[in-house]
Amino acid sequence: MQMTLRLACVIGIVMAGVLRFCAPHYHLTAEIIAGLMLLFALVATVVIDETKPAGINQKG
């Protein structure tokens, strides 16, 4: 399975959330990391759209 940029960002956001609850003294660091990952995921969704348009057959 190929890991896309959006999936990597979602994993990063989850890991930042886990860090926030496991080590509260890293609260600001976790927020910054999660915010950057969310920004990267939005950019990947809007600018680097990896999905193929529906209904278009690219044979030949």
Secondary structure as GFF3:
##gff-version 3
##sequence-region A 1 60
A	DSSP	alpha_helix	5	22	.	.	.	ID=ss1
A	DSSP	three_ten_helix	24	26	.	.	.	ID=ss2
A	DSSP	alpha_helix	27	46	.	.	.	ID=ss3
###
